[in-house]
């Protein structure tokens, strides 16, 4: 059991290190799409159709609004 726990800890540390190194070099941890952006293989590109919503979300966050208190966007 202690061998398995040490192996699990070691694997976890290796994954954390790889994620950190990827972030430092500008690579995303996951290739899941982030709203407002698309990954082109080298970096994120802004999706212009979604840029207005992303800007609104950031402005509301900086103004101190919580997600639950945000007004709904009109489509």
PyMOL Python script that loads the backbone (N, CA, C, O; Angstrom):
from pymol import cmd

cmd.read_pdbstr("""\
ATOM      1  N   UNK A   1       0.823  -1.193   0.000  1.00  0.00           N
ATOM      2  CA  UNK A   1       0.000   0.000   0.000  1.00  0.00           C
ATOM      3  C   UNK A   1       0.866   1.256   0.000  1.00  0.00           C
ATOM      4  O   UNK A   1       0.557   2.224  -0.694  1.00  0.00           O
ATOM      5  N   UNK A   2       1.955   1.243   0.780  1.00  0.00           N
ATOM      6  CA  UNK A   2       2.797   2.439   0.832  1.00  0.00           C
ATOM      7  C   UNK A   2       3.518   2.647  -0.499  1.00  0.00           C
ATOM      8  O   UNK A   2       3.752   3.786  -0.904  1.00  0.00           O
ATOM      9  N   UNK A   3       3.873   1.548  -1.186  1.00  0.00           N
ATOM     10  CA  UNK A   3       4.496   1.672  -2.504  1.00  0.00           C
ATOM     11  C   UNK A   3       3.526   2.314  -3.492  1.00  0.00           C
ATOM     12  O   UNK A   3       3.912   3.192  -4.264  1.00  0.00           O
ATOM     13  N   UNK A   4       2.265   1.877  -3.468  1.00  0.00           N
ATOM     14  CA  UNK A   4       1.249   2.437  -4.369  1.00  0.00           C
ATOM     15  C   UNK A   4       1.008   3.908  -4.069  1.00  0.00           C
ATOM     16  O   UNK A   4       0.836   4.709  -4.989  1.00  0.00           O
ATOM     17  N   UNK A   5       0.993   4.273  -2.786  1.00  0.00           N
ATOM     18  CA  UNK A   5       0.791   5.674  -2.426  1.00  0.00           C
ATOM     19  C   UNK A   5       1.959   6.528  -2.910  1.00  0.00           C
ATOM     20  O   UNK A   5       1.741   7.626  -3.423  1.00  0.00           O
ATOM     21  N   UNK A   6       3.164   6.059  -2.762  1.00  0.00           N
ATOM     22  CA  UNK A   6       4.339   6.810  -3.228  1.00  0.00           C
ATOM     23  C   UNK A   6       4.311   6.957  -4.744  1.00  0.00           C
ATOM     24  O   UNK A   6       4.646   8.018  -5.271  1.00  0.00           O
ATOM     25  N   UNK A   7       3.917   5.902  -5.448  1.00  0.00           N
ATOM     26  CA  UNK A   7       3.808   5.964  -6.906  1.00  0.00           C
ATOM     27  C   UNK A   7       2.769   6.992  -7.320  1.00  0.00           C
ATOM     28  O   UNK A   7       2.993   7.747  -8.266  1.00  0.00           O
ATOM     29  N   UNK A   8       1.647   7.034  -6.636  1.00  0.00           N
ATOM     30  CA  UNK A   8       0.589   8.000  -6.919  1.00  0.00           C
ATOM     31  C   UNK A   8       1.085   9.427  -6.680  1.00  0.00           C
ATOM     32  O   UNK A   8       0.832  10.321  -7.488  1.00  0.00           O
ATOM     33  N   UNK A   9       1.787   9.635  -5.572  1.00  0.00           N
ATOM     34  CA  UNK A   9       2.331  10.964  -5.261  1.00  0.00           C
ATOM     35  C   UNK A   9       3.333  11.402  -6.321  1.00  0.00           C
ATOM     36  O   UNK A   9       3.318  12.552  -6.761  1.00  0.00           O
ATOM     37  N   UNK A  10       4.198  10.485  -6.726  1.00  0.00           N
ATOM     38  CA  UNK A  10       5.213  10.785  -7.736  1.00  0.00           C
ATOM     39  C   UNK A  10       4.561  11.148  -9.075  1.00  0.00           C
ATOM     40  O   UNK A  10       4.981  12.096  -9.740  1.00  0.00           O
ATOM     41  N   UNK A  11       3.553  10.404  -9.456  1.00  0.00           N
ATOM     42  CA  UNK A  11       2.836  10.688 -10.695  1.00  0.00           C
ATOM     43  C   UNK A  11       2.178  12.064 -10.632  1.00  0.00           C
ATOM     44  O   UNK A  11       2.231  12.829 -11.595  1.00  0.00           O
ATOM     45  N   UNK A  12       1.562  12.371  -9.501  1.00  0.00           N
ATOM     46  CA  UNK A  12       0.925  13.670  -9.306  1.00  0.00           C
ATOM     47  C   UNK A  12       1.934  14.805  -9.447  1.00  0.00           C
ATOM     48  O   UNK A  12       1.656  15.802 -10.114  1.00  0.00           O
ATOM     49  N   UNK A  13       3.093  14.662  -8.828  1.00  0.00           N
ATOM     50  CA  UNK A  13       4.137  15.691  -8.910  1.00  0.00           C
ATOM     51  C   UNK A  13       4.623  15.874 -10.356  1.00  0.00           C
ATOM     52  O   UNK A  13       4.851  16.998 -10.804  1.00  0.00           O
ATOM     53  N   UNK A  14       4.777  14.768 -11.067  1.00  0.00           N
ATOM     54  CA  UNK A  14       5.215  14.850 -12.467  1.00  0.00           C
ATOM     55  C   UNK A  14       4.185  15.578 -13.329  1.00  0.00           C
ATOM     56  O   UNK A  14       4.548  16.389 -14.180  1.00  0.00           O
ATOM     57  N   UNK A  15       2.915  15.291 -13.112  1.00  0.00           N
ATOM     58  CA  UNK A  15       1.860  15.951 -13.885  1.00  0.00           C
ATOM     59  C   UNK A  15       1.821  17.440 -13.567  1.00  0.00           C
ATOM     60  O   UNK A  15       1.719  18.264 -14.476  1.00  0.00           O
ATOM     61  N   UNK A  16       1.902  17.794 -12.281  1.00  0.00           N
ATOM     62  CA  UNK A  16       1.917  19.207 -11.892  1.00  0.00           C
ATOM     63  C   UNK A  16       3.093  19.930 -12.544  1.00  0.00           C
ATOM     64  O   UNK A  16       2.944  21.051 -13.030  1.00  0.00           O
ATOM     65  N   UNK A  17       4.259  19.289 -12.553  1.00  0.00           N
ATOM     66  CA  UNK A  17       5.446  19.900 -13.161  1.00  0.00           C
ATOM     67  C   UNK A  17       5.220  20.134 -14.655  1.00  0.00           C
ATOM     68  O   UNK A  17       5.553  21.200 -15.173  1.00  0.00           O
ATOM     69  N   UNK A  18       4.653  19.138 -15.351  1.00  0.00           N
ATOM     70  CA  UNK A  18       4.418  19.264 -16.793  1.00  0.00           C
ATOM     71  C   UNK A  18       3.412  20.374 -17.092  1.00  0.00           C
ATOM     72  O   UNK A  18       3.592  21.130 -18.046  1.00  0.00           O
ATOM     73  N   UNK A  19       2.368  20.476 -16.294  1.00  0.00           N
ATOM     74  CA  UNK A  19       1.377  21.533 -16.492  1.00  0.00           C
ATOM     75  C   UNK A  19       2.019  22.894 -16.276  1.00  0.00           C
ATOM     76  O   UNK A  19       1.803  23.811 -17.068  1.00  0.00           O
ATOM     77  N   UNK A  20       2.802  23.037 -15.220  1.00  0.00           N
ATOM     78  CA  UNK A  20       3.468  24.314 -14.928  1.00  0.00           C
ATOM     79  C   UNK A  20       4.413  24.705 -16.063  1.00  0.00           C
ATOM     80  O   UNK A  20       4.420  25.861 -16.486  1.00  0.00           O
ATOM     81  N   UNK A  21       5.200  23.769 -16.555  1.00  0.00           N
ATOM     82  CA  UNK A  21       6.128  24.063 -17.653  1.00  0.00           C
ATOM     83  C   UNK A  21       5.374  24.457 -18.915  1.00  0.00           C
ATOM     84  O   UNK A  21       5.802  25.349 -19.648  1.00  0.00           O
ATOM     85  N   UNK A  22       4.254  23.793 -19.166  1.00  0.00           N
ATOM     86  CA  UNK A  22       3.442  24.150 -20.320  1.00  0.00           C
ATOM     87  C   UNK A  22       2.913  25.567 -20.212  1.00  0.00           C
ATOM     88  O   UNK A  22       2.966  26.323 -21.182  1.00  0.00           O
ATOM     89  N   UNK A  23       2.398  25.942 -19.033  1.00  0.00           N
ATOM     90  CA  UNK A  23       1.907  27.307 -18.833  1.00  0.00           C
ATOM     91  C   UNK A  23       3.030  28.314 -19.017  1.00  0.00           C
ATOM     92  O   UNK A  23       2.829  29.361 -19.632  1.00  0.00           O
ATOM     93  N   UNK A  24       4.200  28.010 -18.495  1.00  0.00           N
ATOM     94  CA  UNK A  24       5.334  28.929 -18.621  1.00  0.00           C
ATOM     95  C   UNK A  24       5.719  29.151 -20.077  1.00  0.00           C
ATOM     96  O   UNK A  24       6.212  30.221 -20.435  1.00  0.00           O
ATOM     97  N   UNK A  25       5.496  28.147 -20.916  1.00  0.00           N
ATOM     98  CA  UNK A  25       5.836  28.310 -22.337  1.00  0.00           C
ATOM     99  C   UNK A  25       4.633  28.744 -23.171  1.00  0.00           C
ATOM    100  O   UNK A  25       4.711  28.792 -24.399  1.00  0.00           O
ATOM    101  N   UNK A  26       3.512  29.063 -22.502  1.00  0.00           N
ATOM    102  CA  UNK A  26       2.340  29.578 -23.203  1.00  0.00           C
ATOM    103  C   UNK A  26       1.419  28.530 -23.784  1.00  0.00           C
ATOM    104  O   UNK A  26       0.553  28.858 -24.594  1.00  0.00           O
ATOM    105  N   UNK A  27       1.578  27.284 -23.395  1.00  0.00           N
ATOM    106  CA  UNK A  27       0.728  26.214 -23.911  1.00  0.00           C
ATOM    107  C   UNK A  27      -0.408  25.953 -22.925  1.00  0.00           C
ATOM    108  O   UNK A  27      -0.174  25.952 -21.717  1.00  0.00           O
ATOM    109  N   UNK A  28      -1.619  25.735 -23.404  1.00  0.00           N
ATOM    110  CA  UNK A  28      -2.726  25.464 -22.488  1.00  0.00           C
ATOM    111  C   UNK A  28      -2.612  24.062 -21.902  1.00  0.00           C
ATOM    112  O   UNK A  28      -2.017  23.169 -22.504  1.00  0.00           O
ATOM    113  N   UNK A  29      -3.186  23.887 -20.727  1.00  0.00           N
ATOM    114  CA  UNK A  29      -3.184  22.581 -20.073  1.00  0.00           C
ATOM    115  C   UNK A  29      -4.108  21.618 -20.797  1.00  0.00           C
ATOM    116  O   UNK A  29      -3.832  20.422 -20.886  1.00  0.00           O
ATOM    117  N   UNK A  30      -5.181  22.138 -21.302  1.00  0.00           N
ATOM    118  CA  UNK A  30      -6.189  21.308 -21.942  1.00  0.00           C
ATOM    119  C   UNK A  30      -6.511  21.911 -23.301  1.00  0.00           C
ATOM    120  O   UNK A  30      -6.423  23.126 -23.483  1.00  0.00           O
ATOM    121  N   UNK A  31      -6.873  21.087 -24.228  1.00  0.00           N
ATOM    122  CA  UNK A  31      -7.250  21.603 -25.542  1.00  0.00           C
ATOM    123  C   UNK A  31      -8.744  21.896 -25.600  1.00  0.00           C
ATOM    124  O   UNK A  31      -9.292  22.145 -26.673  1.00  0.00           O
ATOM    125  N   UNK A  32      -9.410  21.865 -24.426  1.00  0.00           N
ATOM    126  CA  UNK A  32     -10.809  22.261 -24.398  1.00  0.00           C
ATOM    127  C   UNK A  32     -10.921  23.718 -24.825  1.00  0.00           C
ATOM    128  O   UNK A  32     -10.054  24.536 -24.521  1.00  0.00           O
ATOM    129  N   UNK A  33     -11.960  24.018 -25.508  1.00  0.00           N
ATOM    130  CA  UNK A  33     -12.146  25.362 -26.019  1.00  0.00           C
ATOM    131  C   UNK A  33     -12.562  26.296 -24.900  1.00  0.00           C
ATOM    132  O   UNK A  33     -13.459  25.971 -24.121  1.00  0.00           O
ATOM    133  N   UNK A  34     -11.924  27.451 -24.809  1.00  0.00           N
ATOM    134  CA  UNK A  34     -12.295  28.497 -23.870  1.00  0.00           C
ATOM    135  C   UNK A  34     -13.211  29.469 -24.611  1.00  0.00           C
ATOM    136  O   UNK A  34     -12.887  29.907 -25.715  1.00  0.00           O
ATOM    137  N   UNK A  35     -14.359  29.807 -24.006  1.00  0.00           N
ATOM    138  CA  UNK A  35     -15.305  30.697 -24.667  1.00  0.00           C
ATOM    139  C   UNK A  35     -14.613  31.994 -25.070  1.00  0.00           C
ATOM    140  O   UNK A  35     -13.952  32.634 -24.251  1.00  0.00           O
ATOM    141  N   UNK A  36     -14.767  32.378 -26.334  1.00  0.00           N
ATOM    142  CA  UNK A  36     -14.175  33.611 -26.839  1.00  0.00           C
ATOM    143  C   UNK A  36     -12.816  33.413 -27.486  1.00  0.00           C
ATOM    144  O   UNK A  36     -12.255  34.342 -28.066  1.00  0.00           O
ATOM    145  N   UNK A  37     -12.291  32.201 -27.387  1.00  0.00           N
ATOM    146  CA  UNK A  37     -10.960  31.925 -27.924  1.00  0.00           C
ATOM    147  C   UNK A  37     -10.936  30.566 -28.619  1.00  0.00           C
ATOM    148  O   UNK A  37     -11.703  29.664 -28.281  1.00  0.00           O
ATOM    149  N   UNK A  38     -10.047  30.443 -29.587  1.00  0.00           N
ATOM    150  CA  UNK A  38      -9.782  29.150 -30.226  1.00  0.00           C
ATOM    151  C   UNK A  38      -8.282  28.933 -30.239  1.00  0.00           C
ATOM    152  O   UNK A  38      -7.516  29.876 -30.440  1.00  0.00           O
ATOM    153  N   UNK A  39      -7.863  27.713 -30.030  1.00  0.00           N
ATOM    154  CA  UNK A  39      -6.450  27.344 -30.042  1.00  0.00           C
ATOM    155  C   UNK A  39      -6.066  26.992 -31.464  1.00  0.00           C
ATOM    156  O   UNK A  39      -6.677  26.110 -32.067  1.00  0.00           O
ATOM    157  N   UNK A  40      -5.054  27.670 -32.017  1.00  0.00           N
ATOM    158  CA  UNK A  40      -4.653  27.403 -33.401  1.00  0.00           C
ATOM    159  C   UNK A  40      -3.440  26.479 -33.500  1.00  0.00           C
ATOM    160  O   UNK A  40      -2.884  26.298 -34.583  1.00  0.00           O
ATOM    161  N   UNK A  41      -3.033  25.901 -32.383  1.00  0.00           N
ATOM    162  CA  UNK A  41      -1.877  25.020 -32.367  1.00  0.00           C
ATOM    163  C   UNK A  41      -0.653  25.689 -31.782  1.00  0.00           C
ATOM    164  O   UNK A  41       0.263  25.013 -31.313  1.00  0.00           O
ATOM    165  N   UNK A  42      -0.626  27.020 -31.806  1.00  0.00           N
ATOM    166  CA  UNK A  42       0.480  27.778 -31.235  1.00  0.00           C
ATOM    167  C   UNK A  42       0.033  28.707 -30.115  1.00  0.00           C
ATOM    168  O   UNK A  42       0.747  28.907 -29.132  1.00  0.00           O
ATOM    169  N   UNK A  43      -1.165  29.273 -30.281  1.00  0.00           N
ATOM    170  CA  UNK A  43      -1.655  30.221 -29.287  1.00  0.00           C
ATOM    171  C   UNK A  43      -3.159  30.383 -29.432  1.00  0.00           C
ATOM    172  O   UNK A  43      -3.761  29.932 -30.406  1.00  0.00           O
ATOM    173  N   UNK A  44      -3.746  31.031 -28.447  1.00  0.00           N
ATOM    174  CA  UNK A  44      -5.176  31.298 -28.523  1.00  0.00           C
ATOM    175  C   UNK A  44      -5.433  32.461 -29.462  1.00  0.00           C
ATOM    176  O   UNK A  44      -4.696  33.447 -29.466  1.00  0.00           O
ATOM    177  N   UNK A  45      -6.491  32.337 -30.260  1.00  0.00           N
ATOM    178  CA  UNK A  45      -6.941  33.404 -31.147  1.00  0.00           C
ATOM    179  C   UNK A  45      -8.322  33.844 -30.678  1.00  0.00           C
ATOM    180  O   UNK A  45      -9.134  33.016 -30.265  1.00  0.00           O
ATOM    181  N   UNK A  46      -8.587  35.136 -30.740  1.00  0.00           N
ATOM    182  CA  UNK A  46      -9.888  35.668 -30.332  1.00  0.00           C
ATOM    183  C   UNK A  46     -10.931  35.321 -31.377  1.00  0.00           C
ATOM    184  O   UNK A  46     -10.695  35.452 -32.578  1.00  0.00           O
ATOM    185  N   UNK A  47     -12.096  34.873 -30.902  1.00  0.00           N
ATOM    186  CA  UNK A  47     -13.249  34.633 -31.776  1.00  0.00           C
ATOM    187  C   UNK A  47     -14.073  35.913 -31.743  1.00  0.00           C
ATOM    188  O   UNK A  47     -14.715  36.213 -30.737  1.00  0.00           O
ATOM    189  N   UNK A  48     -14.059  36.662 -32.829  1.00  0.00           N
ATOM    190  CA  UNK A  48     -14.660  37.995 -32.832  1.00  0.00           C
ATOM    191  C   UNK A  48     -16.149  37.982 -32.495  1.00  0.00           C
ATOM    192  O   UNK A  48     -16.640  38.925 -31.874  1.00  0.00           O
ATOM    193  N   UNK A  49     -16.886  36.930 -32.891  1.00  0.00           N
ATOM    194  CA  UNK A  49     -18.319  36.869 -32.589  1.00  0.00           C
ATOM    195  C   UNK A  49     -18.585  36.766 -31.087  1.00  0.00           C
ATOM    196  O   UNK A  49     -19.665  37.127 -30.620  1.00  0.00           O
ATOM    197  N   UNK A  50     -17.613  36.278 -30.342  1.00  0.00           N
ATOM    198  CA  UNK A  50     -17.786  36.102 -28.898  1.00  0.00           C
ATOM    199  C   UNK A  50     -17.052  37.169 -28.085  1.00  0.00           C
ATOM    200  O   UNK A  50     -17.176  37.204 -26.861  1.00  0.00           O
ATOM    201  N   UNK A  51     -16.296  38.032 -28.746  1.00  0.00           N
ATOM    202  CA  UNK A  51     -15.462  39.003 -28.052  1.00  0.00           C
ATOM    203  C   UNK A  51     -16.279  39.982 -27.210  1.00  0.00           C
ATOM    204  O   UNK A  51     -15.847  40.361 -26.122  1.00  0.00           O
ATOM    205  N   UNK A  52     -17.453  40.397 -27.694  1.00  0.00           N
ATOM    206  CA  UNK A  52     -18.277  41.346 -26.946  1.00  0.00           C
ATOM    207  C   UNK A  52     -18.708  40.750 -25.607  1.00  0.00           C
ATOM    208  O   UNK A  52     -18.675  41.428 -24.580  1.00  0.00           O
ATOM    209  N   UNK A  53     -19.108  39.492 -25.624  1.00  0.00           N
ATOM    210  CA  UNK A  53     -19.532  38.831 -24.388  1.00  0.00           C
ATOM    211  C   UNK A  53     -18.364  38.678 -23.419  1.00  0.00           C
ATOM    212  O   UNK A  53     -18.525  38.896 -22.219  1.00  0.00           O
ATOM    213  N   UNK A  54     -17.199  38.308 -23.923  1.00  0.00           N
ATOM    214  CA  UNK A  54     -16.020  38.147 -23.061  1.00  0.00           C
ATOM    215  C   UNK A  54     -15.649  39.487 -22.434  1.00  0.00           C
ATOM    216  O   UNK A  54     -15.344  39.547 -21.243  1.00  0.00           O
ATOM    217  N   UNK A  55     -15.673  40.550 -23.213  1.00  0.00           N
ATOM    218  CA  UNK A  55     -15.358  41.889 -22.699  1.00  0.00           C
ATOM    219  C   UNK A  55     -16.346  42.275 -21.601  1.00  0.00           C
ATOM    220  O   UNK A  55     -15.951  42.799 -20.560  1.00  0.00           O
ATOM    221  N   UNK A  56     -17.632  42.012 -21.838  1.00  0.00           N
ATOM    222  CA  UNK A  56     -18.663  42.315 -20.846  1.00  0.00           C
ATOM    223  C   UNK A  56     -18.415  41.553 -19.549  1.00  0.00           C
ATOM    224  O   UNK A  56     -18.513  42.128 -18.465  1.00  0.00           O
ATOM    225  N   UNK A  57     -18.097  40.275 -19.651  1.00  0.00           N
ATOM    226  CA  UNK A  57     -17.847  39.443 -18.470  1.00  0.00           C
ATOM    227  C   UNK A  57     -16.677  39.991 -17.664  1.00  0.00           C
ATOM    228  O   UNK A  57     -16.764  40.098 -16.441  1.00  0.00           O
ATOM    229  N   UNK A  58     -15.587  40.337 -18.334  1.00  0.00           N
ATOM    230  CA  UNK A  58     -14.418  40.882 -17.631  1.00  0.00           C
ATOM    231  C   UNK A  58     -14.731  42.225 -16.985  1.00  0.00           C
ATOM    232  O   UNK A  58     -14.304  42.486 -15.861  1.00  0.00           O
ATOM    233  N   UNK A  59     -15.475  43.082 -17.689  1.00  0.00           N
ATOM    234  CA  UNK A  59     -15.830  44.387 -17.121  1.00  0.00           C
ATOM    235  C   UNK A  59     -16.679  44.224 -15.867  1.00  0.00           C
ATOM    236  O   UNK A  59     -16.469  44.923 -14.876  1.00  0.00           O
ATOM    237  N   UNK A  60     -17.642  43.300 -15.909  1.00  0.00           N
ATOM    238  CA  UNK A  60     -18.496  43.063 -14.746  1.00  0.00           C
ATOM    239  C   UNK A  60     -17.693  42.477 -13.589  1.00  0.00           C
ATOM    240  O   UNK A  60     -17.907  42.851 -12.435  1.00  0.00           O
ATOM    241  N   UNK A  61     -16.786  41.577 -13.881  1.00  0.00           N
ATOM    242  CA  UNK A  61     -15.937  40.998 -12.843  1.00  0.00           C
ATOM    243  C   UNK A  61     -15.094  42.087 -12.178  1.00  0.00           C
ATOM    244  O   UNK A  61     -15.017  42.159 -10.951  1.00  0.00           O
ATOM    245  N   UNK A  62     -14.464  42.933 -12.998  1.00  0.00           N
ATOM    246  CA  UNK A  62     -13.627  44.001 -12.451  1.00  0.00           C
ATOM    247  C   UNK A  62     -14.437  45.016 -11.653  1.00  0.00           C
ATOM    248  O   UNK A  62     -13.909  45.670 -10.754  1.00  0.00           O
ATOM    249  N   UNK A  63     -15.727  45.147 -11.985  1.00  0.00           N
ATOM    250  CA  UNK A  63     -16.604  46.056 -11.252  1.00  0.00           C
ATOM    251  C   UNK A  63     -17.092  45.424  -9.946  1.00  0.00           C
ATOM    252  O   UNK A  63     -17.772  46.083  -9.159  1.00  0.00           O
ATOM    253  N   UNK A  64     -16.754  44.158  -9.710  1.00  0.00           N
ATOM    254  CA  UNK A  64     -17.086  43.515  -8.458  1.00  0.00           C
ATOM    255  C   UNK A  64     -18.335  42.653  -8.470  1.00  0.00           C
ATOM    256  O   UNK A  64     -18.776  42.200  -7.414  1.00  0.00           O
ATOM    257  N   UNK A  65     -18.913  42.417  -9.636  1.00  0.00           N
ATOM    258  CA  UNK A  65     -20.119  41.595  -9.703  1.00  0.00           C
ATOM    259  C   UNK A  65     -19.773  40.114  -9.647  1.00  0.00           C
ATOM    260  O   UNK A  65     -18.808  39.656 -10.259  1.00  0.00           O
ATOM    261  N   UNK A  66     -20.578  39.386  -8.905  1.00  0.00           N
ATOM    262  CA  UNK A  66     -20.445  37.933  -8.854  1.00  0.00           C
ATOM    263  C   UNK A  66     -21.228  37.341 -10.018  1.00  0.00           C
ATOM    264  O   UNK A  66     -22.138  37.983 -10.544  1.00  0.00           O
ATOM    265  N   UNK A  67     -20.890  36.146 -10.417  1.00  0.00           N
ATOM    266  CA  UNK A  67     -21.552  35.482 -11.533  1.00  0.00           C
ATOM    267  C   UNK A  67     -23.060  35.418 -11.324  1.00  0.00           C
ATOM    268  O   UNK A  67     -23.823  35.624 -12.268  1.00  0.00           O
ATOM    269  N   UNK A  68     -23.494  35.138 -10.111  1.00  0.00           N
ATOM    270  CA  UNK A  68     -24.917  35.001  -9.819  1.00  0.00           C
ATOM    271  C   UNK A  68     -25.675  36.313  -9.973  1.00  0.00           C
ATOM    272  O   UNK A  68     -26.892  36.296 -10.156  1.00  0.00           O
ATOM    273  N   UNK A  69     -24.988  37.447  -9.903  1.00  0.00           N
ATOM    274  CA  UNK A  69     -25.652  38.744  -9.954  1.00  0.00           C
ATOM    275  C   UNK A  69     -25.575  39.399 -11.339  1.00  0.00           C
ATOM    276  O   UNK A  69     -26.105  40.495 -11.524  1.00  0.00           O
ATOM    277  N   UNK A  70     -24.935  38.759 -12.303  1.00  0.00           N
ATOM    278  CA  UNK A  70     -24.791  39.356 -13.622  1.00  0.00           C
ATOM    279  C   UNK A  70     -26.114  39.381 -14.352  1.00  0.00           C
ATOM    280  O   UNK A  70     -26.877  38.418 -14.277  1.00  0.00           O
ATOM    281  N   UNK A  71     -26.408  40.477 -15.068  1.00  0.00           N
ATOM    282  CA  UNK A  71     -27.614  40.489 -15.898  1.00  0.00           C
ATOM    283  C   UNK A  71     -27.447  39.545 -17.081  1.00  0.00           C
ATOM    284  O   UNK A  71     -26.328  39.290 -17.526  1.00  0.00           O
ATOM    285  N   UNK A  72     -28.541  39.038 -17.578  1.00  0.00           N
ATOM    286  CA  UNK A  72     -28.491  38.124 -18.729  1.00  0.00           C
ATOM    287  C   UNK A  72     -28.225  38.915 -20.002  1.00  0.00           C
ATOM    288  O   UNK A  72     -28.753  40.012 -20.186  1.00  0.00           O
ATOM    289  N   UNK A  73     -27.386  38.337 -20.896  1.00  0.00           N
ATOM    290  CA  UNK A  73     -27.109  38.962 -22.182  1.00  0.00           C
ATOM    291  C   UNK A  73     -28.276  38.702 -23.130  1.00  0.00           C
ATOM    292  O   UNK A  73     -28.886  37.633 -23.103  1.00  0.00           O
ATOM    293  N   UNK A  74     -28.575  39.682 -23.958  1.00  0.00           N
ATOM    294  CA  UNK A  74     -29.608  39.494 -24.982  1.00  0.00           C
ATOM    295  C   UNK A  74     -28.952  38.901 -26.205  1.00  0.00           C
ATOM    296  O   UNK A  74     -27.881  39.348 -26.617  1.00  0.00           O
ATOM    297  N   UNK A  75     -29.585  37.892 -26.796  1.00  0.00           N
ATOM    298  CA  UNK A  75     -29.014  37.213 -27.958  1.00  0.00           C
ATOM    299  C   UNK A  75     -29.414  37.914 -29.220  1.00  0.00           C
ATOM    300  O   UNK A  75     -29.030  37.490 -30.310  1.00  0.00           O
TER     301      UNK A  75
END
""", "prot")
cmd.dss("prot")
cmd.show_as("cartoon", "prot")
cmd.util.cbc("prot")
cmd.orient("prot")
